[in-house]
Amino acid sequence: MNGPDSRLRVVLEAVAAALLLALLSPLLVLVALAVLTTSRGPVLFRQERLGLGGHPFTMIKFRTMTVDNDEAVHRRYVTALLTSDEAPHGGDEGVYKLTADPRVTRVGSLLRRTSLDELPQLWNVVRGEMAFVGPRPVLRWEEELFPEWSRRRFDVRPGLTGLWQVRGRSSLTYHQALALDVEYVERRTPLLDLRIFAATPVALLGRRAR
């Protein structure tokens, strides 16, 4: 089952995501209020990412950064990760995120450490643009730097969590994370998805304990 998703799977995940959004609505409201009252700008952050087949979609998250910030900081960091054999990695927040990013607000830092900023992506699952488990959705300029062998990561929908998140998220190089994305696509089964999904809270708690 390492090919494209069946229509049934997409529908079942959409229904499950809608139910989770309803169940988590009190928490979502609290997080939205925290973002709204502690920094200037919108509650939600919208950004074009690449999904299944490399096609773009609009991913949504709770905003964790100040508005009108300079993306060049993150772009230089990720470019270094992809072009250097000895690039730094992303600390407790993961290989894809810059450690001590000056653009991140205090509330945003907490949301990132707990991954609460990702909860609005359940709406992307409802829309069929994302899955519960899969490779991380990336920016177009990031994809342009990827090695050719990593292109298989676009054979499935991007996910809320994935194999690299539960296998040393904070100690991986970018290329190691890409290799785990490809490994996931090649080994993908419903059982593997369940194992990754079940291991995600443990991985998050492990990060918070450090």
C-alpha positions, 0 to 999 in steps of 0.5 A, a space after each residue: 500500500 505504498 501507492 496513491 491513497 484510495 478515495 476511501 482512505 481520503 474520506 475516512 481521514 477527512 471524517 476523523 479530522 473533522 471529528 478531532 477539530 470538533 473535539 479540540 475546539 475549546 483548545 483551539 479557541 484558547 490557543 487562538 486567544 493566546 496568539 491574538 492577545 500577545 502579538 500583533 497580526 492574524 491568528 492563522 498563518 497561511 503559506 503555499 506548500 507542495 503536496 501530492 505530486 508536488 502540487 501546491 496547496 495552502 497550508 494553515 497553522 497558528 501563527 508563531 512568528 512576528 508579522 512582516 519578518 524576513 524569511 531570508 533567515 530561514 532560507 539561508 539556514 535550510 540552504 546550508 543544511 542541503 548544501 553542506 555536509 556539516 550543516 547544523 540541525 534544528 535543535 529540539 524543534 526539529 531539523 526543519 526549524 531554526 534554533 533560537 529563531 529571532 522571529 518566533 514570539 514567546 507564545 509561538 515558541 511554546 506552540 512549536 515545542 508542543 506542536 500545537 501550532 500544527 493543529 489547524 492542519 487538521 483542516 488540510 486533512 479535511 480538505 484532502 490536501 494532507 494526511 495524518 501521516 506522511 512527509 512534511 509539506 515543503 516550500 517550493 524553493 526547498 523542493 528545488 534544492 532536493 536531490 533527485 533520489 528524494 523525489 519519491 516523497 511526493 508520491 503520497 500526501 504530506 502528513 501531520 506527522 511522519 517517520 522522521 518526527 519519531 526517529 530522532 527529530 532533533 538529531 537528524 540532518 536534512 538529508 537524513 530526514 529526506 531519506 526517512 521520507 523516502 523510506 516511509 513511502 517505500 514501506 508504507 502500510 496502515 500498520 506503519 501509519 498506526 505505529 508512527 501516529 502512536 509514537 508521535 506523542 511519545 516523541 513530543 514528550 521526549 523533546 519537552 523533557 530535554 
